[in-house]
Amino acid sequence: MGQLINTGEEKWKFYFGFKHEFPSEEDLETIKAIVFPGSGHSVYNNTVSWIPELQDFIRRIMNEYPQIRFIGGCFGEQATA
């Protein structure tokens, strides 16, 4: 991703879902794609406060902004012994 950012051809903006940061309505009108880099938490772990909020955000984008594409990394939680 660093090479893409440094080319100057695209503008990148970062939001931190785990800090409850999401794009504004104005930003959503111009965003072409959203990259979800993944997490050590399971996507099904509703005890982590930001996971349900992120799930709702993704559903909303899929329904209201079909022009926005998604790239997603791995979410997963390692079992503890």
mmCIF file of the N, C-alpha and C atoms, coordinates in Angstrom:
data_MODEL
# 
_entry.id   MODEL 
# 
loop_
_atom_site.group_PDB 
_atom_site.id 
_atom_site.type_symbol 
_atom_site.label_atom_id 
_atom_site.label_alt_id 
_atom_site.label_comp_id 
_atom_site.label_asym_id 
_atom_site.label_entity_id 
_atom_site.label_seq_id 
_atom_site.pdbx_PDB_ins_code 
_atom_site.Cartn_x 
_atom_site.Cartn_y 
_atom_site.Cartn_z 
_atom_site.occupancy 
_atom_site.B_iso_or_equiv 
_atom_site.pdbx_formal_charge 
_atom_site.auth_seq_id 
_atom_site.auth_comp_id 
_atom_site.auth_asym_id 
_atom_site.auth_atom_id 
_atom_site.pdbx_PDB_model_num 
ATOM 1   N N  . MET A 1 1  ? 0.824   -1.186  0.000  1.00 0.00 ? 1  MET A N  1 
ATOM 2   C CA . MET A 1 1  ? 0.000   0.000   0.000  1.00 0.00 ? 1  MET A CA 1 
ATOM 3   C C  . MET A 1 1  ? 0.863   1.243   0.000  1.00 0.00 ? 1  MET A C  1 
ATOM 4   N N  . GLY A 1 2  ? 2.040   1.160   0.590  1.00 0.00 ? 2  GLY A N  1 
ATOM 5   C CA . GLY A 1 2  ? 2.920   2.315   0.632  1.00 0.00 ? 2  GLY A CA 1 
ATOM 6   C C  . GLY A 1 2  ? 3.288   2.824   -0.743 1.00 0.00 ? 2  GLY A C  1 
ATOM 7   N N  . GLN A 1 3  ? 3.491   1.928   -1.701 1.00 0.00 ? 3  GLN A N  1 
ATOM 8   C CA . GLN A 1 3  ? 3.814   2.346   -3.058 1.00 0.00 ? 3  GLN A CA 1 
ATOM 9   C C  . GLN A 1 3  ? 2.646   3.087   -3.695 1.00 0.00 ? 3  GLN A C  1 
ATOM 10  N N  . LEU A 1 4  ? 1.431   2.658   -3.437 1.00 0.00 ? 4  LEU A N  1 
ATOM 11  C CA . LEU A 1 4  ? 0.269   3.348   -3.983 1.00 0.00 ? 4  LEU A CA 1 
ATOM 12  C C  . LEU A 1 4  ? 0.140   4.750   -3.415 1.00 0.00 ? 4  LEU A C  1 
ATOM 13  N N  . ILE A 1 5  ? 0.381   4.862   -2.122 1.00 0.00 ? 5  ILE A N  1 
ATOM 14  C CA . ILE A 1 5  ? 0.249   6.155   -1.465 1.00 0.00 ? 5  ILE A CA 1 
ATOM 15  C C  . ILE A 1 5  ? 1.289   7.131   -2.001 1.00 0.00 ? 5  ILE A C  1 
ATOM 16  N N  . ASN A 1 6  ? 2.486   6.655   -2.275 1.00 0.00 ? 6  ASN A N  1 
ATOM 17  C CA . ASN A 1 6  ? 3.577   7.531   -2.686 1.00 0.00 ? 6  ASN A CA 1 
ATOM 18  C C  . ASN A 1 6  ? 3.544   7.930   -4.153 1.00 0.00 ? 6  ASN A C  1 
ATOM 19  N N  . THR A 1 7  ? 2.678   7.353   -4.963 1.00 0.00 ? 7  THR A N  1 
ATOM 20  C CA . THR A 1 7  ? 2.653   7.693   -6.381 1.00 0.00 ? 7  THR A CA 1 
ATOM 21  C C  . THR A 1 7  ? 2.019   9.043   -6.637 1.00 0.00 ? 7  THR A C  1 
ATOM 22  N N  . GLY A 1 8  ? 1.161   9.487   -5.749 1.00 0.00 ? 8  GLY A N  1 
ATOM 23  C CA . GLY A 1 8  ? 0.471   10.752  -5.942 1.00 0.00 ? 8  GLY A CA 1 
ATOM 24  C C  . GLY A 1 8  ? -0.716  10.641  -6.879 1.00 0.00 ? 8  GLY A C  1 
ATOM 25  N N  . GLU A 1 9  ? -0.976  9.441   -7.401 1.00 0.00 ? 9  GLU A N  1 
ATOM 26  C CA . GLU A 1 9  ? -2.077  9.264   -8.332 1.00 0.00 ? 9  GLU A CA 1 
ATOM 27  C C  . GLU A 1 9  ? -3.432  9.148   -7.631 1.00 0.00 ? 9  GLU A C  1 
ATOM 28  N N  . GLU A 1 10 ? -3.432  8.682   -6.425 1.00 0.00 ? 10 GLU A N  1 
ATOM 29  C CA . GLU A 1 10 ? -4.661  8.523   -5.658 1.00 0.00 ? 10 GLU A CA 1 
ATOM 30  C C  . GLU A 1 10 ? -4.507  9.248   -4.331 1.00 0.00 ? 10 GLU A C  1 
ATOM 31  N N  . LYS A 1 11 ? -5.618  9.680   -3.792 1.00 0.00 ? 11 LYS A N  1 
ATOM 32  C CA . LYS A 1 11 ? -5.615  10.300  -2.467 1.00 0.00 ? 11 LYS A CA 1 
ATOM 33  C C  . LYS A 1 11 ? -6.128  9.269   -1.481 1.00 0.00 ? 11 LYS A C  1 
ATOM 34  N N  . TRP A 1 12 ? -5.392  9.091   -0.408 1.00 0.00 ? 12 TRP A N  1 
ATOM 35  C CA . TRP A 1 12 ? -5.751  8.127   0.628  1.00 0.00 ? 12 TRP A CA 1 
ATOM 36  C C  . TRP A 1 12 ? -6.114  8.863   1.900  1.00 0.00 ? 12 TRP A C  1 
ATOM 37  N N  . LYS A 1 13 ? -7.131  8.390   2.558  1.00 0.00 ? 13 LYS A N  1 
ATOM 38  C CA . LYS A 1 13 ? -7.531  8.936   3.845  1.00 0.00 ? 13 LYS A CA 1 
ATOM 39  C C  . LYS A 1 13 ? -7.699  7.754   4.784  1.00 0.00 ? 13 LYS A C  1 
ATOM 40  N N  . PHE A 1 14 ? -7.254  7.891   5.998  1.00 0.00 ? 14 PHE A N  1 
ATOM 41  C CA . PHE A 1 14 ? -7.280  6.787   6.950  1.00 0.00 ? 14 PHE A CA 1 
ATOM 42  C C  . PHE A 1 14 ? -8.318  7.038   8.044  1.00 0.00 ? 14 PHE A C  1 
ATOM 43  N N  . TYR A 1 15 ? -9.067  5.989   8.338  1.00 0.00 ? 15 TYR A N  1 
ATOM 44  C CA . TYR A 1 15 ? -10.039 6.001   9.432  1.00 0.00 ? 15 TYR A CA 1 
ATOM 45  C C  . TYR A 1 15 ? -9.737  4.778   10.282 1.00 0.00 ? 15 TYR A C  1 
ATOM 46  N N  . PHE A 1 16 ? -9.900  4.919   11.555 1.00 0.00 ? 16 PHE A N  1 
ATOM 47  C CA . PHE A 1 16 ? -9.595  3.827   12.468 1.00 0.00 ? 16 PHE A CA 1 
ATOM 48  C C  . PHE A 1 16 ? -10.883 3.352   13.119 1.00 0.00 ? 16 PHE A C  1 
ATOM 49  N N  . GLY A 1 17 ? -11.442 2.277   12.561 1.00 0.00 ? 17 GLY A N  1 
ATOM 50  C CA . GLY A 1 17 ? -12.702 1.738   13.071 1.00 0.00 ? 17 GLY A CA 1 
ATOM 51  C C  . GLY A 1 17 ? -12.627 1.375   14.538 1.00 0.00 ? 17 GLY A C  1 
ATOM 52  N N  . PHE A 1 18 ? -11.456 0.886   14.969 1.00 0.00 ? 18 PHE A N  1 
ATOM 53  C CA . PHE A 1 18 ? -11.324 0.506   16.379 1.00 0.00 ? 18 PHE A CA 1 
ATOM 54  C C  . PHE A 1 18 ? -11.358 1.724   17.298 1.00 0.00 ? 18 PHE A C  1 
ATOM 55  N N  . LYS A 1 19 ? -11.205 2.918   16.700 1.00 0.00 ? 19 LYS A N  1 
ATOM 56  C CA . LYS A 1 19 ? -11.353 4.171   17.454 1.00 0.00 ? 19 LYS A CA 1 
ATOM 57  C C  . LYS A 1 19 ? -12.695 4.832   17.138 1.00 0.00 ? 19 LYS A C  1 
ATOM 58  N N  . HIS A 1 20 ? -13.577 4.078   16.478 1.00 0.00 ? 20 HIS A N  1 
ATOM 59  C CA . HIS A 1 20 ? -14.916 4.539   16.097 1.00 0.00 ? 20 HIS A CA 1 
ATOM 60  C C  . HIS A 1 20 ? -14.857 5.696   15.092 1.00 0.00 ? 20 HIS A C  1 
ATOM 61  N N  . GLU A 1 21 ? -13.858 5.691   14.225 1.00 0.00 ? 21 GLU A N  1 
ATOM 62  C CA . GLU A 1 21 ? -13.725 6.699   13.170 1.00 0.00 ? 21 GLU A CA 1 
ATOM 63  C C  . GLU A 1 21 ? -14.230 6.111   11.855 1.00 0.00 ? 21 GLU A C  1 
ATOM 64  N N  . PHE A 1 22 ? -15.129 6.824   11.212 1.00 0.00 ? 22 PHE A N  1 
ATOM 65  C CA . PHE A 1 22 ? -15.689 6.394   9.937  1.00 0.00 ? 22 PHE A CA 1 
ATOM 66  C C  . PHE A 1 22 ? -15.805 7.600   9.016  1.00 0.00 ? 22 PHE A C  1 
ATOM 67  N N  . PRO A 1 23 ? -15.855 7.378   7.706  1.00 0.00 ? 23 PRO A N  1 
ATOM 68  C CA . PRO A 1 23 ? -15.974 8.496   6.766  1.00 0.00 ? 23 PRO A CA 1 
ATOM 69  C C  . PRO A 1 23 ? -17.275 9.268   6.959  1.00 0.00 ? 23 PRO A C  1 
ATOM 70  N N  . SER A 1 24 ? -17.211 10.560  6.678  1.00 0.00 ? 24 SER A N  1 
ATOM 71  C CA . SER A 1 24 ? -18.405 11.408  6.742  1.00 0.00 ? 24 SER A CA 1 
ATOM 72  C C  . SER A 1 24 ? -19.289 11.131  5.529  1.00 0.00 ? 24 SER A C  1 
ATOM 73  N N  . GLU A 1 25 ? -20.502 11.615  5.565  1.00 0.00 ? 25 GLU A N  1 
ATOM 74  C CA . GLU A 1 25 ? -21.412 11.468  4.425  1.00 0.00 ? 25 GLU A CA 1 
ATOM 75  C C  . GLU A 1 25 ? -20.795 12.121  3.184  1.00 0.00 ? 25 GLU A C  1 
ATOM 76  N N  . GLU A 1 26 ? -20.170 13.266  3.365  1.00 0.00 ? 26 GLU A N  1 
ATOM 77  C CA . GLU A 1 26 ? -19.518 13.965  2.255  1.00 0.00 ? 26 GLU A CA 1 
ATOM 78  C C  . GLU A 1 26 ? -18.396 13.115  1.655  1.00 0.00 ? 26 GLU A C  1 
ATOM 79  N N  . ASP A 1 27 ? -17.587 12.492  2.503  1.00 0.00 ? 27 ASP A N  1 
ATOM 80  C CA . ASP A 1 27 ? -16.502 11.630  2.025  1.00 0.00 ? 27 ASP A CA 1 
ATOM 81  C C  . ASP A 1 27 ? -17.048 10.409  1.285  1.00 0.00 ? 27 ASP A C  1 
ATOM 82  N N  . LEU A 1 28 ? -18.142 9.852   1.759  1.00 0.00 ? 28 LEU A N  1 
ATOM 83  C CA . LEU A 1 28 ? -18.705 8.658   1.137  1.00 0.00 ? 28 LEU A CA 1 
ATOM 84  C C  . LEU A 1 28 ? -19.152 8.914   -0.302 1.00 0.00 ? 28 LEU A C  1 
ATOM 85  N N  . GLU A 1 29 ? -19.463 10.154  -0.625 1.00 0.00 ? 29 GLU A N  1 
ATOM 86  C CA . GLU A 1 29 ? -19.873 10.490  -1.985 1.00 0.00 ? 29 GLU A CA 1 
ATOM 87  C C  . GLU A 1 29 ? -18.720 10.385  -2.982 1.00 0.00 ? 29 GLU A C  1 
ATOM 88  N N  . THR A 1 30 ? -17.481 10.496  -2.509 1.00 0.00 ? 30 THR A N  1 
ATOM 89  C CA . THR A 1 30 ? -16.333 10.502  -3.426 1.00 0.00 ? 30 THR A CA 1 
ATOM 90  C C  . THR A 1 30 ? -15.404 9.294   -3.272 1.00 0.00 ? 30 THR A C  1 
ATOM 91  N N  . ILE A 1 31 ? -15.607 8.503   -2.257 1.00 0.00 ? 31 ILE A N  1 
ATOM 92  C CA . ILE A 1 31 ? -14.744 7.340   -2.021 1.00 0.00 ? 31 ILE A CA 1 
ATOM 93  C C  . ILE A 1 31 ? -14.970 6.297   -3.111 1.00 0.00 ? 31 ILE A C  1 
ATOM 94  N N  . LYS A 1 32 ? -13.872 5.756   -3.643 1.00 0.00 ? 32 LYS A N  1 
ATOM 95  C CA . LYS A 1 32 ? -13.954 4.703   -4.658 1.00 0.00 ? 32 LYS A CA 1 
ATOM 96  C C  . LYS A 1 32 ? -13.867 3.316   -4.034 1.00 0.00 ? 32 LYS A C  1 
ATOM 97  N N  . ALA A 1 33 ? -13.080 3.182   -2.972 1.00 0.00 ? 33 ALA A N  1 
ATOM 98  C CA . ALA A 1 33 ? -12.882 1.878   -2.342 1.00 0.00 ? 33 ALA A CA 1 
ATOM 99  C C  . ALA A 1 33 ? -12.514 2.065   -0.879 1.00 0.00 ? 33 ALA A C  1 
ATOM 100 N N  . ILE A 1 34 ? -12.782 1.032   -0.105 1.00 0.00 ? 34 ILE A N  1 
ATOM 101 C CA . ILE A 1 34 ? -12.403 1.010   1.311  1.00 0.00 ? 34 ILE A CA 1 
ATOM 102 C C  . ILE A 1 34 ? -11.595 -0.255  1.547  1.00 0.00 ? 34 ILE A C  1 
ATOM 103 N N  . VAL A 1 35 ? -10.448 -0.086  2.191  1.00 0.00 ? 35 VAL A N  1 
ATOM 104 C CA . VAL A 1 35 ? -9.573  -1.209  2.519  1.00 0.00 ? 35 VAL A CA 1 
ATOM 105 C C  . VAL A 1 35 ? -9.727  -1.509  4.010  1.00 0.00 ? 35 VAL A C  1 
ATOM 106 N N  . PHE A 1 36 ? -10.093 -2.739  4.310  1.00 0.00 ? 36 PHE A N  1 
ATOM 107 C CA . PHE A 1 36 ? -10.175 -3.205  5.692  1.00 0.00 ? 36 PHE A CA 1 
ATOM 108 C C  . PHE A 1 36 ? -8.976  -4.122  5.909  1.00 0.00 ? 36 PHE A C  1 
ATOM 109 N N  . PRO A 1 37 ? -7.957  -3.669  6.640  1.00 0.00 ? 37 PRO A N  1 
ATOM 110 C CA . PRO A 1 37 ? -6.735  -4.466  6.731  1.00 0.00 ? 37 PRO A CA 1 
ATOM 111 C C  . PRO A 1 37 ? -6.844  -5.704  7.607  1.00 0.00 ? 37 PRO A C  1 
ATOM 112 N N  . GLY A 1 38 ? -7.894  -5.834  8.383  1.00 0.00 ? 38 GLY A N  1 
ATOM 113 C CA . GLY A 1 38 ? -8.053  -7.006  9.223  1.00 0.00 ? 38 GLY A CA 1 
ATOM 114 C C  . GLY A 1 38 ? -7.830  -6.698  10.684 1.00 0.00 ? 38 GLY A C  1 
ATOM 115 N N  . SER A 1 39 ? -7.926  -7.744  11.490 1.00 0.00 ? 39 SER A N  1 
ATOM 116 C CA . SER A 1 39 ? -7.809  -7.583  12.933 1.00 0.00 ? 39 SER A CA 1 
ATOM 117 C C  . SER A 1 39 ? -7.474  -8.922  13.565 1.00 0.00 ? 39 SER A C  1 
ATOM 118 N N  . GLY A 1 40 ? -6.898  -8.866  14.728 1.00 0.00 ? 40 GLY A N  1 
ATOM 119 C CA . GLY A 1 40 ? -6.669  -10.073 15.508 1.00 0.00 ? 40 GLY A CA 1 
ATOM 120 C C  . GLY A 1 40 ? -7.941  -10.565 16.170 1.00 0.00 ? 40 GLY A C  1 
ATOM 121 N N  . HIS A 1 41 ? -8.976  -9.727  16.175 1.00 0.00 ? 41 HIS A N  1 
ATOM 122 C CA . HIS A 1 41 ? -10.267 -10.110 16.760 1.00 0.00 ? 41 HIS A CA 1 
ATOM 123 C C  . HIS A 1 41 ? -11.112 -10.836 15.720 1.00 0.00 ? 41 HIS A C  1 
ATOM 124 N N  . SER A 1 42 ? -11.986 -11.672 16.193 1.00 0.00 ? 42 SER A N  1 
ATOM 125 C CA . SER A 1 42 ? -12.944 -12.338 15.317 1.00 0.00 ? 42 SER A CA 1 
ATOM 126 C C  . SER A 1 42 ? -14.018 -11.336 14.907 1.00 0.00 ? 42 SER A C  1 
ATOM 127 N N  . VAL A 1 43 ? -14.448 -11.419 13.668 1.00 0.00 ? 43 VAL A N  1 
ATOM 128 C CA . VAL A 1 43 ? -15.522 -10.552 13.192 1.00 0.00 ? 43 VAL A CA 1 
ATOM 129 C C  . VAL A 1 43 ? -16.829 -10.843 13.924 1.00 0.00 ? 43 VAL A C  1 
ATOM 130 N N  . TYR A 1 44 ? -16.923 -12.017 14.531 1.00 0.00 ? 44 TYR A N  1 
ATOM 131 C CA . TYR A 1 44 ? -18.128 -12.419 15.261 1.00 0.00 ? 44 TYR A CA 1 
ATOM 132 C C  . TYR A 1 44 ? -18.065 -12.068 16.751 1.00 0.00 ? 44 TYR A C  1 
ATOM 133 N N  . ASN A 1 45 ? -17.001 -11.428 17.185 1.00 0.00 ? 45 ASN A N  1 
ATOM 134 C CA . ASN A 1 45 ? -16.834 -11.098 18.598 1.00 0.00 ? 45 ASN A CA 1 
ATOM 135 C C  . ASN A 1 45 ? -17.563 -9.797  18.916 1.00 0.00 ? 45 ASN A C  1 
ATOM 136 N N  . ASN A 1 46 ? -18.802 -9.905  19.335 1.00 0.00 ? 46 ASN A N  1 
ATOM 137 C CA . ASN A 1 46 ? -19.603 -8.717  19.635 1.00 0.00 ? 46 ASN A CA 1 
ATOM 138 C C  . ASN A 1 46 ? -19.279 -8.107  20.990 1.00 0.00 ? 46 ASN A C  1 
ATOM 139 N N  . THR A 1 47 ? -18.332 -8.687  21.720 1.00 0.00 ? 47 THR A N  1 
ATOM 140 C CA . THR A 1 47 ? -17.939 -8.088  22.995 1.00 0.00 ? 47 THR A CA 1 
ATOM 141 C C  . THR A 1 47 ? -16.893 -6.993  22.789 1.00 0.00 ? 47 THR A C  1 
ATOM 142 N N  . VAL A 1 48 ? -16.309 -6.925  21.608 1.00 0.00 ? 48 VAL A N  1 
ATOM 143 C CA . VAL A 1 48 ? -15.373 -5.854  21.269 1.00 0.00 ? 48 VAL A CA 1 
ATOM 144 C C  . VAL A 1 48 ? -16.222 -4.703  20.730 1.00 0.00 ? 48 VAL A C  1 
ATOM 145 N N  . SER A 1 49 ? -16.186 -3.556  21.396 1.00 0.00 ? 49 SER A N  1 
ATOM 146 C CA . SER A 1 49 ? -17.153 -2.485  21.141 1.00 0.00 ? 49 SER A CA 1 
ATOM 147 C C  . SER A 1 49 ? -17.227 -2.013  19.700 1.00 0.00 ? 49 SER A C  1 
ATOM 148 N N  . TRP A 1 50 ? -16.139 -2.027  18.981 1.00 0.00 ? 50 TRP A N  1 
ATOM 149 C CA . TRP A 1 50 ? -16.152 -1.464  17.628 1.00 0.00 ? 50 TRP A CA 1 
ATOM 150 C C  . TRP A 1 50 ? -16.560 -2.460  16.551 1.00 0.00 ? 50 TRP A C  1 
ATOM 151 N N  . ILE A 1 51 ? -16.586 -3.761  16.842 1.00 0.00 ? 51 ILE A N  1 
ATOM 152 C CA . ILE A 1 51 ? -16.930 -4.768  15.834 1.00 0.00 ? 51 ILE A CA 1 
ATOM 153 C C  . ILE A 1 51 ? -18.383 -4.608  15.339 1.00 0.00 ? 51 ILE A C  1 
ATOM 154 N N  . PRO A 1 52 ? -19.395 -4.552  16.217 1.00 0.00 ? 52 PRO A N  1 
ATOM 155 C CA . PRO A 1 52 ? -20.766 -4.369  15.721 1.00 0.00 ? 52 PRO A CA 1 
ATOM 156 C C  . PRO A 1 52 ? -20.945 -3.052  14.958 1.00 0.00 ? 52 PRO A C  1 
ATOM 157 N N  . GLU A 1 53 ? -20.265 -2.016  15.403 1.00 0.00 ? 53 GLU A N  1 
ATOM 158 C CA . GLU A 1 53 ? -20.343 -0.726  14.718 1.00 0.00 ? 53 GLU A CA 1 
ATOM 159 C C  . GLU A 1 53 ? -19.761 -0.834  13.301 1.00 0.00 ? 53 GLU A C  1 
ATOM 160 N N  . LEU A 1 54 ? -18.654 -1.548  13.160 1.00 0.00 ? 54 LEU A N  1 
ATOM 161 C CA . LEU A 1 54 ? -18.046 -1.758  11.849 1.00 0.00 ? 54 LEU A CA 1 
ATOM 162 C C  . LEU A 1 54 ? -18.962 -2.609  10.973 1.00 0.00 ? 54 LEU A C  1 
ATOM 163 N N  . GLN A 1 55 ? -19.571 -3.634  11.540 1.00 0.00 ? 55 GLN A N  1 
ATOM 164 C CA . GLN A 1 55 ? -20.509 -4.467  10.785 1.00 0.00 ? 55 GLN A CA 1 
ATOM 165 C C  . GLN A 1 55 ? -21.668 -3.627  10.243 1.00 0.00 ? 55 GLN A C  1 
ATOM 166 N N  . ASP A 1 56 ? -22.223 -2.764  11.089 1.00 0.00 ? 56 ASP A N  1 
ATOM 167 C CA . ASP A 1 56 ? -23.320 -1.886  10.668 1.00 0.00 ? 56 ASP A CA 1 
ATOM 168 C C  . ASP A 1 56 ? -22.862 -0.932  9.564  1.00 0.00 ? 56 ASP A C  1 
ATOM 169 N N  . PHE A 1 57 ? -21.654 -0.403  9.698  1.00 0.00 ? 57 PHE A N  1 
ATOM 170 C CA . PHE A 1 57 ? -21.106 0.502   8.688  1.00 0.00 ? 57 PHE A CA 1 
ATOM 171 C C  . PHE A 1 57 ? -20.995 -0.213  7.340  1.00 0.00 ? 57 PHE A C  1 
ATOM 172 N N  . ILE A 1 58 ? -20.458 -1.414  7.340  1.00 0.00 ? 58 ILE A N  1 
ATOM 173 C CA . ILE A 1 58 ? -20.291 -2.172  6.095  1.00 0.00 ? 58 ILE A CA 1 
ATOM 174 C C  . ILE A 1 58 ? -21.648 -2.458  5.456  1.00 0.00 ? 58 ILE A C  1 
ATOM 175 N N  . ARG A 1 59 ? -22.619 -2.868  6.247  1.00 0.00 ? 59 ARG A N  1 
ATOM 176 C CA . ARG A 1 59 ? -23.964 -3.123  5.706  1.00 0.00 ? 59 ARG A CA 1 
ATOM 177 C C  . ARG A 1 59 ? -24.548 -1.857  5.087  1.00 0.00 ? 59 ARG A C  1 
ATOM 178 N N  . ARG A 1 60 ? -24.374 -0.747  5.765  1.00 0.00 ? 60 ARG A N  1 
ATOM 179 C CA . ARG A 1 60 ? -24.906 0.527   5.274  1.00 0.00 ? 60 ARG A CA 1 
ATOM 180 C C  . ARG A 1 60 ? -24.262 0.915   3.950  1.00 0.00 ? 60 ARG A C  1 
ATOM 181 N N  . ILE A 1 61 ? -22.948 0.767   3.868  1.00 0.00 ? 61 ILE A N  1 
ATOM 182 C CA . ILE A 1 61 ? -22.246 1.113   2.633  1.00 0.00 ? 61 ILE A CA 1 
ATOM 183 C C  . ILE A 1 61 ? -22.730 0.216   1.498  1.00 0.00 ? 61 ILE A C  1 
ATOM 184 N N  . MET A 1 62 ? -22.888 -1.057  1.759  1.00 0.00 ? 62 MET A N  1 
ATOM 185 C CA . MET A 1 62 ? -23.352 -1.989  0.723  1.00 0.00 ? 62 MET A CA 1 
ATOM 186 C C  . MET A 1 62 ? -24.740 -1.602  0.210  1.00 0.00 ? 62 MET A C  1 
ATOM 187 N N  . ASN A 1 63 ? -25.606 -1.136  1.100  1.00 0.00 ? 63 ASN A N  1 
ATOM 188 C CA . ASN A 1 63 ? -26.977 -0.784  0.728  1.00 0.00 ? 63 ASN A CA 1 
ATOM 189 C C  . ASN A 1 63 ? -27.109 0.612   0.129  1.00 0.00 ? 63 ASN A C  1 
ATOM 190 N N  . GLU A 1 64 ? -26.361 1.568   0.652  1.00 0.00 ? 64 GLU A N  1 
ATOM 191 C CA . GLU A 1 64 ? -26.545 2.961   0.253  1.00 0.00 ? 64 GLU A CA 1 
ATOM 192 C C  . GLU A 1 64 ? -25.496 3.487   -0.726 1.00 0.00 ? 64 GLU A C  1 
ATOM 193 N N  . TYR A 1 65 ? -24.351 2.828   -0.810 1.00 0.00 ? 65 TYR A N  1 
ATOM 194 C CA . TYR A 1 65 ? -23.264 3.289   -1.675 1.00 0.00 ? 65 TYR A CA 1 
ATOM 195 C C  . TYR A 1 65 ? -22.694 2.112   -2.466 1.00 0.00 ? 65 TYR A C  1 
ATOM 196 N N  . PRO A 1 66 ? -23.474 1.540   -3.368 1.00 0.00 ? 66 PRO A N  1 
ATOM 197 C CA . PRO A 1 66 ? -23.014 0.342   -4.092 1.00 0.00 ? 66 PRO A CA 1 
ATOM 198 C C  . PRO A 1 66 ? -21.805 0.593   -4.996 1.00 0.00 ? 66 PRO A C  1 
ATOM 199 N N  . GLN A 1 67 ? -21.484 1.841   -5.265 1.00 0.00 ? 67 GLN A N  1 
ATOM 200 C CA . GLN A 1 67 ? -20.320 2.155   -6.105 1.00 0.00 ? 67 GLN A CA 1 
ATOM 201 C C  . GLN A 1 67 ? -18.996 1.991   -5.353 1.00 0.00 ? 67 GLN A C  1 
ATOM 202 N N  . ILE A 1 68 ? -19.045 1.927   -4.037 1.00 0.00 ? 68 ILE A N  1 
ATOM 203 C CA . ILE A 1 68 ? -17.825 1.776   -3.239 1.00 0.00 ? 68 ILE A CA 1 
ATOM 204 C C  . ILE A 1 68 ? -17.437 0.304   -3.210 1.00 0.00 ? 68 ILE A C  1 
ATOM 205 N N  . ARG A 1 69 ? -16.197 0.032   -3.534 1.00 0.00 ? 69 ARG A N  1 
ATOM 206 C CA . ARG A 1 69 ? -15.660 -1.330  -3.533 1.00 0.00 ? 69 ARG A CA 1 
ATOM 207 C C  . ARG A 1 69 ? -14.964 -1.603  -2.205 1.00 0.00 ? 69 ARG A C  1 
ATOM 208 N N  . PHE A 1 70 ? -14.872 -2.886  -1.844 1.00 0.00 ? 70 PHE A N  1 
ATOM 209 C CA . PHE A 1 70 ? -14.231 -3.301  -0.599 1.00 0.00 ? 70 PHE A CA 1 
ATOM 210 C C  . PHE A 1 70 ? -13.038 -4.197  -0.877 1.00 0.00 ? 70 PHE A C  1 
ATOM 211 N N  . ILE A 1 71 ? -12.014 -4.018  -0.094 1.00 0.00 ? 71 ILE A N  1 
ATOM 212 C CA . ILE A 1 71 ? -10.887 -4.946  -0.042 1.00 0.00 ? 71 ILE A CA 1 
ATOM 213 C C  . ILE A 1 71 ? -10.717 -5.277  1.433  1.00 0.00 ? 71 ILE A C  1 
ATOM 214 N N  . GLY A 1 72 ? -10.775 -6.551  1.775  1.00 0.00 ? 72 GLY A N  1 
ATOM 215 C CA . GLY A 1 72 ? -10.719 -6.928  3.184  1.00 0.00 ? 72 GLY A CA 1 
ATOM 216 C C  . GLY A 1 72 ? -9.617  -7.909  3.492  1.00 0.00 ? 72 GLY A C  1 
ATOM 217 N N  . GLY A 1 73 ? -8.982  -7.682  4.630  1.00 0.00 ? 73 GLY A N  1 
ATOM 218 C CA . GLY A 1 73 ? -7.968  -8.595  5.136  1.00 0.00 ? 73 GLY A CA 1 
ATOM 219 C C  . GLY A 1 73 ? -8.594  -9.584  6.097  1.00 0.00 ? 73 GLY A C  1 
ATOM 220 N N  . CYS A 1 74 ? -7.772  -10.361 6.705  1.00 0.00 ? 74 CYS A N  1 
ATOM 221 C CA . CYS A 1 74 ? -8.210  -11.440 7.572  1.00 0.00 ? 74 CYS A CA 1 
ATOM 222 C C  . CYS A 1 74 ? -8.590  -10.939 8.967  1.00 0.00 ? 74 CYS A C  1 
ATOM 223 N N  . PHE A 1 75 ? -9.748  -11.346 9.420  1.00 0.00 ? 75 PHE A N  1 
ATOM 224 C CA . PHE A 1 75 ? -10.149 -11.170 10.817 1.00 0.00 ? 75 PHE A CA 1 
ATOM 225 C C  . PHE A 1 75 ? -10.060 -12.557 11.435 1.00 0.00 ? 75 PHE A C  1 
ATOM 226 N N  . GLY A 1 76 ? -9.555  -12.650 12.615 1.00 0.00 ? 76 GLY A N  1 
ATOM 227 C CA . GLY A 1 76 ? -9.479  -13.963 13.238 1.00 0.00 ? 76 GLY A CA 1 
ATOM 228 C C  . GLY A 1 76 ? -8.967  -13.862 14.650 1.00 0.00 ? 76 GLY A C  1 
ATOM 229 N N  . GLU A 1 77 ? -9.397  -14.775 15.452 1.00 0.00 ? 77 GLU A N  1 
ATOM 230 C CA . GLU A 1 77 ? -9.021  -14.786 16.850 1.00 0.00 ? 77 GLU A CA 1 
ATOM 231 C C  . GLU A 1 77 ? -8.358  -16.115 17.145 1.00 0.00 ? 77 GLU A C  1 
ATOM 232 N N  . GLN A 1 78 ? -7.172  -16.050 17.668 1.00 0.00 ? 78 GLN A N  1 
ATOM 233 C CA . GLN A 1 78 ? -6.478  -17.283 17.990 1.00 0.00 ? 78 GLN A CA 1 
ATOM 234 C C  . GLN A 1 78 ? -7.048  -17.875 19.265 1.00 0.00 ? 78 GLN A C  1 
ATOM 235 N N  . ALA A 1 79 ? -7.173  -19.180 19.250 1.00 0.00 ? 79 ALA A N  1 
ATOM 236 C CA . ALA A 1 79 ? -7.643  -19.879 20.451 1.00 0.00 ? 79 ALA A CA 1 
ATOM 237 C C  . ALA A 1 79 ? -6.580  -19.791 21.540 1.00 0.00 ? 79 ALA A C  1 
ATOM 238 N N  . THR A 1 80 ? -7.036  -19.627 22.759 1.00 0.00 ? 80 THR A N  1 
ATOM 239 C CA . THR A 1 80 ? -6.093  -19.583 23.884 1.00 0.00 ? 80 THR A CA 1 
ATOM 240 C C  . THR A 1 80 ? -6.067  -20.958 24.542 1.00 0.00 ? 80 THR A C  1 
ATOM 241 N N  . ALA A 1 81 ? -4.908  -21.321 25.006 1.00 0.00 ? 81 ALA A N  1 
ATOM 242 C CA . ALA A 1 81 ? -4.750  -22.644 25.628 1.00 0.00 ? 81 ALA A CA 1 
ATOM 243 C C  . ALA A 1 81 ? -5.014  -22.591 27.109 1.00 0.00 ? 81 ALA A C  1 
# 
